[in-house]
Amino acid sequence: MAKPNDLVQGTLDLLILKTISLEPKHGWAIAKRIQQISGEVLQVQQGSLYPALHRLEQKAWIKAKWKETETGRQTKFYSLTGAGRVQLEEAENWSRLSAAINLVVETT
């Protein structure tokens, strides 16, 4: 199974931004969504996720707000900022880049 530190630098940031682009999510939900969408291939560990969330907050690409979960616990929910949406749009060139990399890998 691939782990974020095995991936191209910046990929985890993109995965997080994309995951919270539709609605705010707390850290555990972000990790589970990435795992689910990737067909259980990517498993984001807390040791990678929370430093990435902190880094994205420092860049002002995401913001955190304390909210109550379904279970009544208070936790931080992360959402995109305007700057984060701009960054996500720019990063969506990733599809083109990854398709090109895939072509090279499959044909060599």
SEDOLUM-991054 format. One record per residue: x negated, y negated, z of N, C-alpha, C, O in turn. Coordinates in pm, whole numbers, padded with zeros to 5 digits, always signed. Atoms other than C-alpha are relative to their C-alpha. Layout:
<atoms>
XYZXYZXYZXYZ...
</atoms>
This chain:
<atoms>
-00083+00119+00000+00000+00000+00000-00088-00125+00000-00185-00134+00075+00074+00125+00007-00127-00345-00090+00038-00088+00119+00154-00097+00158-00022+00094-00109-00168-00590+00192-00040-00138-00051-00121-00148-00143+00028+00134+00051-00180-00969+00149-00148-00032-00013-00187-00100-00108+00141+00033+00013-00554-00987+00215-00066+00077-00114-00181+00049-00147+00048-00069+00118-00598-00746-00078+00043-00072-00128-00005-00038-00236-00057+00068+00116-00412-00982-00312-00080-00124-00034-00162-00171+00045+00064+00123+00044-00532-01282-00508+00032-00110+00101+00146-00123+00148-00020+00108-00096-00582-01579-00278+00113-00092-00046+00118-00129-00164-00112+00087+00033-00269-01794-00268+00127+00077-00031+00235+00018-00034-00117-00079+00033-00035-01509-00354+00098+00005+00116+00219-00007+00096-00089-00006-00116+00101-01481+00000+00076-00131+00013+00196-00130+00044-00067+00129-00007+00178-01853-00002+00116-00006-00100+00226-00049-00066-00103-00003+00103+00371-01812-00327+00116+00091+00040+00233+00055+00023-00104-00094-00043+00560-01510-00191+00087-00061+00110+00209-00044+00110-00075+00065-00109+00660-01705+00120+00088-00110-00056+00207-00117-00025-00078+00110+00058+00769-02012-00076+00120+00052-00077+00231+00001-00063-00108-00058+00080+00975-01800-00314+00106+00062+00090+00226+00049+00064-00092-00069-00090+01130-01601-00028+00093-00097+00072+00210-00066+00095-00084+00096-00073+01257-01911+00154+00062-00104-00093+00124-00200-00045-00052+00101+00092+01355-02099-00161+00152-00008-00002+00208-00114-00030-00146+00000+00003+01721-01998-00136+00062-00038+00134+00165-00106+00139-00053+00032-00132+01773-02024+00239-00110+00012+00104-00205+00088+00085+00099-00011-00107+01576-02074+00560-00001+00141+00059+00104+00206+00070+00015-00132-00062+01441-01755+00718-00103-00009+00111-00192-00094+00109+00102-00009-00105+01250-01665+01031-00110+00095-00047-00091+00168-00144+00117-00075+00043+00910-01497+01010+00026+00148-00029-00013+00197-00135-00026-00142+00019+01027-01137+01053+00085+00024-00124+00061+00118-00199-00087-00014+00117+01298-01185+00790-00077-00027-00130-00049+00035-00232+00084+00026+00117+01042-01329+00547-00080+00125-00036-00082+00168-00151+00081-00120+00022+00816-01027+00590+00085+00116-00052+00045+00186-00144-00088-00109+00042+01106-00782+00555+00051-00021-00142+00063+00074-00218-00051+00030+00135+01239-00957+00242-00108+00027-00105-00078+00083-00211+00110-00026+00093+00898-00944+00072-00019+00150-00017-00038+00199-00128+00014-00145+00004+00870-00577+00162+00114+00063-00082+00091+00150-00165-00117-00054+00070+01223-00506+00035-00006-00029-00150+00012+00061-00232+00002+00039+00140+01190-00699-00292-00112+00071-00076-00097+00102-00194+00114-00064+00066+00852-00539-00367+00015+00152-00007-00077+00221-00050-00020-00144+00002+01001-00191-00336-00087+00072+00101-00133+00184+00077+00080-00054-00110+00812-00129-00012-00150+00005-00031-00226+00069+00042+00141-00001+00035+00477-00189-00185-00079-00100+00085-00189-00069+00130+00068+00104-00079+00387-00511+00000+00053+00000+00142+00173-00007+00166-00036+00010-00141+00383-00514+00377-00083-00113+00060-00204-00102+00074+00068+00117-00055+00301-00851+00528-00010+00016+00151+00091+00022+00221+00025-00015-00144+00144-00812+00870+00008-00136+00069-00018-00240+00008-00011+00125-00076+00199-01072+01144-00130-00079-00002-00129-00202-00004+00131+00065+00000-00175-01144+01143-00029-00077-00128-00117-00163-00129+00012+00075+00125-00143-01267+00784+00114-00100-00016+00093-00211-00063-00119+00083+00021+00211-01408+00787-00004-00130+00079+00014-00238+00022-00011+00121-00082+00195-01652+01078-00110-00102-00028-00082-00222-00026+00099+00101+00044-00138-01813+00980+00040-00064-00133+00017-00184-00153-00045+00056+00128+00006-01856+00628+00113-00100+00023+00114-00207-00037-00110+00093-00030+00324-02014+00767-00056-00129+00061-00012-00239+00026+00060+00118-00063+00113-02247+00981-00072-00086-00105-00060-00208-00104+00071+00071+00107-00103-02339+00680+00098-00075-00091+00074-00190-00128-00100+00064+00085+00206-02412+00468+00067-00117+00071+00102-00217+00008-00054+00113-00078+00346-02629+00748-00097-00118-00002-00056-00233-00018+00101+00106-00001+00019-02823+00764-00006-00072-00135-00034-00192-00140-00001+00060+00133+00040-02883+00388+00132-00073-00028+00147-00137-00132-00133+00061+00012+00400-03005+00441+00081+00061-00115+00168-00005-00172-00077-00070+00102+00529-02747+00191+00121+00071+00061+00218+00101-00008-00113-00057-00073+00757-02594+00455+00017-00076+00131-00075-00143+00178-00024+00057-00133+00917-02715+00776+00067+00108+00084+00133+00198+00032-00057-00098-00092+01022-02521+01082+00101-00068+00091+00083-00183+00132-00103+00051-00090+01331-02567+01293+00042+00115+00092+00067+00226+00046-00044-00102-00095+01424-02378+01608+00150+00020-00012+00228-00076-00009-00142-00036+00008+01755-02197+01574+00022+00130+00076-00071+00203+00112-00037-00125-00066+01941-01916+01740+00028+00107-00107+00096+00080-00206-00024-00110+00092+01939-01579+01563+00135+00066+00032+00204+00026+00126-00125-00074-00022+02233-01337+01538+00000+00067+00137+00106+00089+00196+00011-00068-00130+02103-01171+01855-00005-00097+00117-00013-00056+00233+00001+00100-00107+02102-01498+02049-00139-00049+00038-00152-00132+00128+00138+00044-00027+01724-01542+02048-00030-00130-00073+00019-00152-00184+00048+00121+00066+01566-01878+01970-00126+00034-00078-00220+00092-00023+00117-00026+00084+01320-01854+01681-00012-00109-00105+00084-00181-00134+00023+00101+00104+01167-02076+01415+00052+00052-00134+00022+00165-00174-00044-00028+00137+01340-02078+01078-00076-00094-00092-00088-00214-00065+00083+00076+00092+01129-02192+00787+00078-00032-00127+00150+00053-00179-00066+00040+00124+01257-02386+00486-00097-00084-00082-00194-00139-00030+00084+00079+00090+01104-02558+00185+00024-00149+00018+00135-00193+00048-00011+00146+00008+01035-02929+00178+00002-00037-00148-00013+00050-00234+00006+00045+00138+01049-03137-00138-00135+00032-00062-00143+00076-00176+00135-00030+00050+00672-03098-00174-00016+00150-00022-00086+00192-00115+00005-00145+00016+00715-02723-00129+00071+00045-00126+00025+00138-00194-00072-00033+00125+00969-02709-00412-00083-00034-00123-00086+00041-00221+00088+00038+00111+00730-02895-00640-00113+00102-00014-00144+00145-00125+00108-00099+00002+00450-02655-00545+00050+00133-00054-00020+00199-00131-00057-00126+00047+00676-02356-00607+00022-00004-00151-00006+00093-00221-00020+00014+00145+00768-02486-00954-00132+00012-00074-00140+00078-00178+00132-00008+00064+00400-02530-01039-00055+00142+00008-00117+00189-00087+00053-00134-00021+00314-02188-00900+00074+00106-00080+00026+00218-00094-00075-00099+00074+00579-02017-01107-00065+00032-00135-00018+00119-00208+00083-00040+00113+00322-02014-01387-00063+00136+00029-00120+00200-00059+00052-00129-00044+00218-01706-01188+00055+00113-00087-00018+00207-00117-00059-00105+00083+00456-01495-01397-00077+00017-00130-00106+00129-00171+00076-00004+00126+00270-01583-01714-00139+00055+00024-00188+00138-00053+00135-00045-00034-00068-01529-01550-00002+00148+00035-00088+00223-00011-00002-00141-00041+00026-01198-01391+00033+00092-00117-00019+00203-00124-00030-00080+00119+00173-01072-01719-00127+00016-00085-00151+00124-00140+00124-00007+00076-00157-01154-01893-00100+00094+00067-00166+00172-00001+00090-00090-00074-00358-00978-01621+00046+00144-00018-00036+00234-00039-00057-00134+00018-00126-00679-01649-00034+00056-00137-00068+00174-00149+00034-00045+00135-00187-00660-02024-00146+00046-00007-00177+00148-00068+00143-00036+00000-00564-00653-01969-00020+00132+00075-00092+00220+00027+00015-00121-00081-00539-00387-01698+00053+00123-00072-00008+00229-00067-00062-00113+00067-00311-00165-01904-00072+00041-00129-00061+00156-00171+00060-00032+00130-00515-00185-02227-00149+00029+00007-00208+00067-00094+00146-00027-00008-00871-00144-02098-00029+00130+00068-00145+00167+00082
</atoms>
